[in-house]
Amino acid sequence: MNEPITNSFGNVFLDLGYSPDEAAILQMRADLMADIQKFVTAKKLTQTRAAEILGITQPRVSDITRGEWEKFSLEMLITLATKAGMHVTIKTAA
């Protein structure tokens, strides 16, 4: 039996029923978390070394590698991305 196909809003959090403002923040958090994960992986960092670079504890790095973005505020993720050498900007569109 074929399931009906539902078009996406382009943001999984909108698709899940979050309000537009909350979905935007959740998407930004998820995107930043993925970028930080990529940084740790690309540099082949141990969690201990990543913790030193990012200025957090090793268990917090573990949270990042496990994708537990809900444990991090948007502000904290921006801070971590900046410490990883990323330039974070927020774009708006009409």
N, C-alpha and C positions, 0 to 999 in steps of 0.2 A: 504494500500500500504506500503510495506517495504522500509525503507530508507537504502541506502547502508552503510555498516560499513566501517569506515575509521580507519586504524591502527594509534595509537598514537606514537609520538616520545618519550613519557615518560615525557614530559614537556609540560604542557598546553600552555605555551607561544610560544614554537616552533610550536605547532599545530595551533596557531592563526596567525602564519606568521612572528613573530619577528625573528630577526637575532640571530644566536646561542649565541653570546656574550651578547646581550641584554636579551635574554630569560633566560640565566643563572643567571644574576643579578636579574631579576624580580622574578624568582623562589626562590632565596635565600631570597629576601625581603618578599615574601609571606610566606615562611616557618618560618622565624623569627617572623613575625607578629602572626602567629598561635601559636607559642610557648609562646609568651608573653601573648596572650589571655588565653591560658591554665594555665599559672602561676597565673594570676589574678583570674580566676575562681576556680582553685584548692585551693588557699589560702582564698577564699571567701572574697576578699578585696573589700572595697568600692572604688569607683573611687578616692575619696579624699585620702584614705590611699595608694592606688596604686601610685598616683601622688607623694606622699611623698617618697615612696620607690624608685621610678624610677627617681625622680628629675625633673619631668615635671609638667605642669599644669593639672588640672582636665579635661579641654576640650581636651587636647592631649590624655589623657587616654580614653576619650570618642571616639576619632578617632580610637584608637586601638581596643576598644570593638566593634566598628562598622565595623572593617576590612578595614579601609581606608588606606591600606598600601602605596598607591601612595603618601601620604602626608609625608612619612618618607624615608629618604635616607638609604641606606644599612649601612652606618657608624653609623647613629643614632640608627637603630634597633639593631646593634651589641652592642652599648653602653647600651641601655635599657635592653637587654638580660643579659648582664654582671651585671648590677645593680640588676637584679632579681636573681642573683646567678647562672646563667647558664655559662657554659664554652663553648665558641663559637670557633669552628675550621672550617677551609675551607679545603676540601679534593679535590684532583684532581685525575682524572682517564684518562687513555689513551683510 
